[in-house]
C-alpha cells in the first residue's frame, strides 16, 4: 500500500511538473460567471485560446469548494471534444490538469459560494500562476428573477439575450503570471431556484470516466461550447455580438473568430 501511495504521488508530481516546464501563453481568456444558472451554485466557465499549439498540460488552480463539470477542446470540425482531466490537491485548494489537443479550450466548474438570503454576494478570485494572458475579459450573467446586479470593479452592461438573461462585463486586458484578478458581484433574488432546470436533467448526457479523469458527451459533440453562448437579441446589440454563435466582438474584429460569421454593421 505504501509503495502504491508513493507511486501515485510521483505520477501527480511529474504531471504537474510537465505543465510547468514550458509556460504557455494564453492569447485570450474569457471567464464567465453565471450564478444560479442551471444549479444553485456559481457556474464558472473559462473559454481560452493559446498563442501556440499546446505542448504540455495546462494547470489551473481551483478553490476547495469547486466541482469540475467539464473540460473540452475545439476539434478540427469546429466542435467541442472532451478532454481528459485530473484533479490534484494543492496547498490552498486543488489544481485541474488537462492537455487540450488544439489551441482553444473550455473548462467549466461549479463553486458553492452563494447563500440563500435575498441579498446575494460572492467574490471571484483568479490567479494565473503559470501563464501570461494577453487579453482577459470577465463576463457576469444576471440570474433570471434577479435585480440590481452590481460589481466591483464596476461592470458595464453588455446587453440581453433572447432568453431574458442580462449580461455585464469588463475587460481586464493583459495579465502577468502570478497577478491576482478579483471580481465582486452582488444582486437581489428572493427565491432559491436556478434560472434553468438543473443540469442533471438537461438533454446533454455525461458519463464519468474514472475518478476525475474526464467526461464524455454522448450524442451532441460540440454542444457544450455553444449551448451557453447566448443567442443575442438583435434589437439590443446586433453589431456587438455574432448573429450565429453569440460571440462578443472586440472593437477591431470584423469576422467572428469562433464561427467565421461576418460582423453586422
N, C-alpha and C positions, 0 to 999 in steps of 0.2 A: 504493500500500500504506500509506504513512504517513497519508494522509487517511482511509483506512478504519479504521485503528487509532484515530486521534483521534475519529472518529465513534462508534466502539463505546464508548470511554471516556466520551464525553459522554452517550451513552444510559444507561450504567450509573450515572453520577453523577447524572443527572436523576431516574432511577427511585428511587435511594436517597434523594435529597433530598425527593422527594414523600412517601416513607414517614416522613420526619422533620417534615413541615410541621405536621400536627395530631396530636399524640401520642394514641394510642388508650389507653383504659382497659380492662384485662382484668379482667372480673368474677371469674372463677375460672380457675385453670390447674392441671391435674393432670399431673405429669411422672412417667411410668412408666419404670423402669429394669429391663430384662429381660435379664440376661446369659445368653448361650448358649441363647437361646430356639429359634429356627429357623436359627441361624447361629452360628459360633464367636465372633462379636463381640458387643458390647453393643448391644442394641436400645433406643433411646430414643424415647419416644412423648410428644408434647405433645397434650393434649386441652384446648382452651381455649374460653372463651365471652366475647365482647366485651360491654362495658356498653351500647354503641350499635351501630347498623348501621355496617359498615365504610365509610369514605370514601376511604381511601388504602391503599396496600400495607402489609403487615406485614413487618418485618425482624427476623430472629433471628440472633445470632452463633453460629457453629459452629466447632469445632476443625478444624485441617487434616486430621486423620485421619478426619473424618466423611464418610459417603456417604449422601446423601439417598435415601430409599427411596420415600416417597410423601407427597403433600400433598393435602388434601381439605377440603371444607366441607360442612355439613349442608344438604341440599336441602329444598324445600318439602314433599316427601312423607316427610321423616324419614329419608332415605337419604343416604349419603355420596356426593358427586360430586367428581371430580378437579379440582383447581385447578392452573393453570399456574404454574410457578415458575422463578426464575432463581437461579443461584449466582454470587455476586460475590466477588472476592478482597478481603481486608481486611488490615490491618497485622498482626493477631495470629491470623489464621485465614481464615475465609470467612463470608459472610453469605448466608442464604437469604431470598429476597424473593418474596412472593406476595400476591395480593389475593383473600381469601375473598369470596363473594357472599352470605354470611349471617353471623350473629354467631358461630356455632360452627365451629370449625376443628380440624384434626388434622394434625400434622407427625410423620413418622417418619424416623429415620435410624439407621444403624449406625455404631458407633465402635470402632476397632480398639485397645482398651485392655487386653485380657485376655491373660495369658500362658498357658502350658501346665503350669506347676508345680502340684502338688496344692493348694497354698495360694494361692488366687486373691484378688486385691485390686484395686480401682480407686477413683479419686476422680472424682466428677462435679461439675463447676462450671457454674453458670448465672448469667448477669448479664443482666437486662433493662435495657439501656441506655436504651431509649426509652419504656418503658411502665410505668405504675403497675399493680401487680397487687393486687387487693383480697383475694384468698384463694388461696394457693398450697399445694398438697399434693404430697408425694413418695411414690411407691409403688415398692417393690422386690419383684421376683419371685425366689424362690429356685429355681435350676435343678433339674430332676429329677436324682436321684442325687447331689445336693449335701447337705452337712451344715453345721451351725454357722454360719449366716449371721448376721453382726453388722454394725452400722452406727454411724457417728459423724458427727453426733449420733445418739443412740440411736433405734432404730426399734421401733415397737410391733407385736406380732402382729396381723394383720388376717384371719386365717382361711385356709382352703384351698378349692380348687375341686374339681370332680368329676374333673379330670384328674390330680390329685396335686400340683399346684403350691401352695406355701405363699407367703403374701403378708405383707409388712411395710410399715410406712409411718410418716410423721409429718406433722403439719400445721404448715407454716411460718407461715401467716397472711398478713397484709398485707406487701407488699414494695415499697419505694420504688424509682424508677428509679435505676440505677447500683449497686444493692446486690448484693454477691456472695453467692450461696447455694451452699453446698458440702455434699456428702454423700459420706462414705467408706463403702465396702462391702467386706466380706471374707467368704469362705466356703471350704470344703474340698470338692474334687471330684477324683477320681483319673483320670477319662477326659477326652478332648478332644472328645467328641461333643456336639452341641447336644441340647437336650431333645426337639425335634421334628425331623422330616426337613427338609432345607434349604429355604429359602423358594423357591428356583428350581423346586422340584418340587411346590409346592402347587398346588391347583386354580385359584387366582386367577392369571390371566394378565395381564401388564403389557407394554405396548409403549412404548418411549421415544419421545418427540416432540421431535426436535431434540437438541441437546446441552444438557441441563439445563433444558429447557422444560416438563417435567412428565411425568406418567404417566397412562395411560388404562386403566382397569379394564374388561375385556371380560366380559360375561355376568352379573356379580353386582354391580349397583350397590348401594353401601352396605355390602357385605360387610366391607370393611376396618374400618369403625368398630366393628362388633360381633364380628368374628372373634377379637379379642384381649380382649374383655370376658369375663372368666371366668364360667362357669356355676357358681355357688357352691353348695356342698353345704348344704342346709337344716339338717343336723344340727349344723353349726358356727356359723353366724352368720346365720340366716334373716331376722332383723329388721334386720340391719345392711346387707344387700345387697338390691338389687332382684331379685325372683324371675324377672323376664322378661329383663333385659339385663345384670344383674351390677353395675350402678352402685352405689357405696358411698354410703349416705345420710349426710348431716350430721345432727346432733342435732335440728335444728328442722324437718327436711323430712318430710312425710307422703306426698308423691307424688313419683315419680321424674321429675326434670326432663328426662330423655332420652326416655323412652317413655310416661310418664304412669301407670305401674302404681302402685296404692296400696301403701303400705308395710305389710308384715306386722307384726302386733303380737303 
